[in-house]
Amino acid sequence: MVARTGLLQIGQVAERTGLSLRTIRFYEENGLVRPTSRSGGGFRLYSDDDVARLEVIKRMKPLGFRLEEMQELLTLLADLTERPEDAALTDRLRMFHEAAAARVHALREQLDIAERFAADLAGRLD
C-alpha cells in the first residue's frame, strides 16, 4: 500500500526495486540514498526520485562500481538535471559511460569463457 502522502515505505521500495530491506538500509547508511521523509511512527518514506536513485545503484552494482563511484554518479546525474548544458558535467558523464561500457565488455568476455567451458563439459557427457 502507498503511504497517504504518496510516498513509499521501505518494504514497498524493496518490492518495487527487487532490493532487500537490508540492502536499502546499507545504501542509506552509506549516504547513497536517504528517505525523503519519515512517518509519524518513524517509518522511512521514499519518493519516486529516491526509488530512481536505488535503481541506478542496482544497475551499477553488477558492473563493480565502488560506493564512492556510485555516489559520484548520483550527484552528477542530479547536477545534470539542474544544469543539462554544463559541458564539464557532460564530460564526466561521458567518462562514466566509457567505464560502464568497458566493464560490460569485460563481463561479456568472461561470459564467453564460461559458456565455452560449460560446452566443453557438456561435450564430455556425450
Short mmCIF file of the C-alpha atoms (twelve columns), coordinates in Angstrom:
data_MODEL
# 
_entry.id   MODEL 
# 
loop_
_atom_site.group_PDB 
_atom_site.id 
_atom_site.type_symbol 
_atom_site.label_atom_id 
_atom_site.label_alt_id 
_atom_site.label_comp_id 
_atom_site.label_asym_id 
_atom_site.label_seq_id 
_atom_site.Cartn_x 
_atom_site.Cartn_y 
_atom_site.Cartn_z 
_atom_site.pdbx_PDB_model_num 
ATOM 1   C CA . MET A 1   0.000  0.000   0.000   1 
ATOM 2   C CA . VAL A 2   1.250  3.502   -0.812  1 
ATOM 3   C CA . ALA A 3   1.574  5.799   2.166   1 
ATOM 4   C CA . ARG A 4   -1.058 8.530   2.446   1 
ATOM 5   C CA . THR A 5   1.497  11.148  1.427   1 
ATOM 6   C CA . GLY A 6   2.167  9.415   -1.893  1 
ATOM 7   C CA . LEU A 7   5.497  8.194   -0.549  1 
ATOM 8   C CA . LEU A 8   6.510  4.552   -0.275  1 
ATOM 9   C CA . GLN A 9   7.565  2.675   2.829   1 
ATOM 10  C CA . ILE A 10  10.809 0.721   2.693   1 
ATOM 11  C CA . GLY A 11  9.036  -2.605  2.114   1 
ATOM 12  C CA . GLN A 12  7.236  -1.171  -0.888  1 
ATOM 13  C CA . VAL A 13  10.502 0.192   -2.235  1 
ATOM 14  C CA . ALA A 14  12.111 -3.223  -1.775  1 
ATOM 15  C CA . GLU A 15  9.266  -4.818  -3.708  1 
ATOM 16  C CA . ARG A 16  9.451  -2.261  -6.489  1 
ATOM 17  C CA . THR A 17  13.253 -2.404  -6.895  1 
ATOM 18  C CA . GLY A 18  13.931 -6.050  -6.090  1 
ATOM 19  C CA . LEU A 19  16.409 -4.973  -3.420  1 
ATOM 20  C CA . SER A 20  16.283 -6.359  0.093   1 
ATOM 21  C CA . LEU A 21  15.435 -4.197  3.090   1 
ATOM 22  C CA . ARG A 22  18.950 -4.816  4.351   1 
ATOM 23  C CA . THR A 23  20.473 -3.626  1.070   1 
ATOM 24  C CA . ILE A 24  18.372 -0.458  1.038   1 
ATOM 25  C CA . ARG A 25  19.406 0.270   4.628   1 
ATOM 26  C CA . PHE A 26  23.056 -0.372  3.690   1 
ATOM 27  C CA . TYR A 27  22.844 2.185   0.878   1 
ATOM 28  C CA . GLU A 28  21.160 4.610   3.265   1 
ATOM 29  C CA . GLU A 29  23.867 4.106   5.906   1 
ATOM 30  C CA . ASN A 30  26.484 4.824   3.250   1 
ATOM 31  C CA . GLY A 31  24.793 8.015   2.086   1 
ATOM 32  C CA . LEU A 32  23.710 6.861   -1.363  1 
ATOM 33  C CA . VAL A 33  20.019 7.317   -0.695  1 
ATOM 34  C CA . ARG A 34  18.068 8.982   2.063   1 
ATOM 35  C CA . PRO A 35  14.377 8.640   2.723   1 
ATOM 36  C CA . THR A 36  12.553 11.798  1.764   1 
ATOM 37  C CA . SER A 37  10.629 11.705  4.997   1 
ATOM 38  C CA . ARG A 38  9.536  9.608   7.932   1 
ATOM 39  C CA . SER A 39  6.022  8.764   9.003   1 
ATOM 40  C CA . GLY A 40  4.640  9.765   12.367  1 
ATOM 41  C CA . GLY A 41  5.607  6.285   13.541  1 
ATOM 42  C CA . GLY A 42  9.168  6.715   12.308  1 
ATOM 43  C CA . PHE A 43  8.896  4.577   9.167   1 
ATOM 44  C CA . ARG A 44  11.140 5.529   6.279   1 
ATOM 45  C CA . LEU A 45  9.242  7.112   3.388   1 
ATOM 46  C CA . TYR A 46  10.739 7.229   -0.088  1 
ATOM 47  C CA . SER A 47  9.811  9.327   -3.105  1 
ATOM 48  C CA . ASP A 48  9.902  8.292   -6.749  1 
ATOM 49  C CA . ASP A 49  13.245 10.123  -7.015  1 
ATOM 50  C CA . ASP A 50  14.616 8.021   -4.143  1 
ATOM 51  C CA . VAL A 51  13.451 4.867   -5.910  1 
ATOM 52  C CA . ALA A 52  15.089 6.065   -9.138  1 
ATOM 53  C CA . ARG A 53  18.395 6.539   -7.252  1 
ATOM 54  C CA . LEU A 54  18.150 2.976   -5.956  1 
ATOM 55  C CA . GLU A 55  17.511 1.733   -9.498  1 
ATOM 56  C CA . VAL A 56  20.698 3.468   -10.695 1 
ATOM 57  C CA . ILE A 57  22.644 1.896   -7.829  1 
ATOM 58  C CA . LYS A 58  21.181 -1.507  -8.623  1 
ATOM 59  C CA . ARG A 59  22.327 -1.202  -12.229 1 
ATOM 60  C CA . MET A 60  25.842 -0.069  -11.261 1 
ATOM 61  C CA . LYS A 61  26.449 -2.837  -8.727  1 
ATOM 62  C CA . PRO A 62  26.907 -5.753  -11.179 1 
ATOM 63  C CA . LEU A 63  29.444 -3.652  -13.065 1 
ATOM 64  C CA . GLY A 64  31.629 -3.456  -9.977  1 
ATOM 65  C CA . PHE A 65  31.332 0.259   -9.291  1 
ATOM 66  C CA . ARG A 66  32.501 1.191   -5.784  1 
ATOM 67  C CA . LEU A 67  30.234 3.076   -3.376  1 
ATOM 68  C CA . GLU A 68  32.234 6.262   -3.942  1 
ATOM 69  C CA . GLU A 69  31.764 5.958   -7.693  1 
ATOM 70  C CA . MET A 70  28.051 5.355   -7.222  1 
ATOM 71  C CA . GLN A 71  27.779 8.479   -5.070  1 
ATOM 72  C CA . GLU A 72  29.713 10.493  -7.631  1 
ATOM 73  C CA . LEU A 73  27.445 9.382   -10.470 1 
ATOM 74  C CA . LEU A 74  24.284 10.000  -8.466  1 
ATOM 75  C CA . THR A 75  25.482 13.526  -7.663  1 
ATOM 76  C CA . LEU A 76  26.457 14.049  -11.293 1 
ATOM 77  C CA . LEU A 77  23.028 12.943  -12.523 1 
ATOM 78  C CA . ALA A 78  21.318 15.319  -10.083 1 
ATOM 79  C CA . ASP A 79  23.606 18.165  -11.179 1 
ATOM 80  C CA . LEU A 80  22.890 17.428  -14.846 1 
ATOM 81  C CA . THR A 81  19.170 17.658  -14.148 1 
ATOM 82  C CA . GLU A 82  19.715 21.203  -12.898 1 
ATOM 83  C CA . ARG A 83  22.370 22.181  -15.469 1 
ATOM 84  C CA . PRO A 84  21.940 19.990  -18.577 1 
ATOM 85  C CA . GLU A 85  24.078 22.278  -20.759 1 
ATOM 86  C CA . ASP A 86  27.127 22.150  -18.450 1 
ATOM 87  C CA . ALA A 87  29.952 20.767  -20.622 1 
ATOM 88  C CA . ALA A 88  32.098 19.721  -17.650 1 
ATOM 89  C CA . LEU A 89  29.249 17.633  -16.266 1 
ATOM 90  C CA . THR A 90  28.642 16.086  -19.672 1 
ATOM 91  C CA . ASP A 91  32.330 15.188  -19.914 1 
ATOM 92  C CA . ARG A 92  32.180 13.487  -16.503 1 
ATOM 93  C CA . LEU A 93  29.082 11.579  -17.608 1 
ATOM 94  C CA . ARG A 94  30.946 10.507  -20.746 1 
ATOM 95  C CA . MET A 95  33.721 9.090   -18.527 1 
ATOM 96  C CA . PHE A 96  31.146 7.060   -16.571 1 
ATOM 97  C CA . HIS A 97  29.677 5.816   -19.830 1 
ATOM 98  C CA . GLU A 98  33.080 4.699   -21.057 1 
ATOM 99  C CA . ALA A 99  33.800 2.947   -17.748 1 
ATOM 100 C CA . ALA A 100 30.438 1.173   -17.854 1 
ATOM 101 C CA . ALA A 101 30.956 0.121   -21.479 1 
ATOM 102 C CA . ALA A 102 34.422 -1.258  -20.664 1 
ATOM 103 C CA . ARG A 103 33.018 -3.233  -17.738 1 
ATOM 104 C CA . VAL A 104 30.207 -4.629  -19.879 1 
ATOM 105 C CA . HIS A 105 32.798 -5.707  -22.447 1 
ATOM 106 C CA . ALA A 106 34.861 -7.457  -19.762 1 
ATOM 107 C CA . LEU A 107 31.761 -9.240  -18.459 1 
ATOM 108 C CA . ARG A 108 30.877 -10.402 -21.974 1 
ATOM 109 C CA . GLU A 109 34.369 -11.846 -22.341 1 
ATOM 110 C CA . GLN A 110 34.000 -13.659 -19.014 1 
ATOM 111 C CA . LEU A 111 30.610 -14.982 -20.083 1 
ATOM 112 C CA . ASP A 112 32.081 -16.235 -23.362 1 
ATOM 113 C CA . ILE A 113 34.793 -18.132 -21.462 1 
ATOM 114 C CA . ALA A 114 32.203 -19.590 -19.080 1 
ATOM 115 C CA . GLU A 115 29.928 -20.670 -21.954 1 
ATOM 116 C CA . ARG A 116 32.799 -22.379 -23.754 1 
ATOM 117 C CA . PHE A 117 33.754 -24.163 -20.541 1 
ATOM 118 C CA . ALA A 118 30.174 -25.353 -19.990 1 
ATOM 119 C CA . ALA A 119 30.024 -26.519 -23.620 1 
ATOM 120 C CA . ASP A 120 33.284 -28.453 -23.141 1 
ATOM 121 C CA . LEU A 121 31.845 -30.177 -20.086 1 
ATOM 122 C CA . ALA A 122 28.620 -30.955 -21.951 1 
ATOM 123 C CA . GLY A 123 30.730 -32.442 -24.750 1 
ATOM 124 C CA . ARG A 124 32.389 -34.798 -22.299 1 
ATOM 125 C CA . LEU A 125 28.968 -36.031 -21.202 1 
ATOM 126 C CA . ASP A 126 28.020 -37.052 -24.746 1 
# 
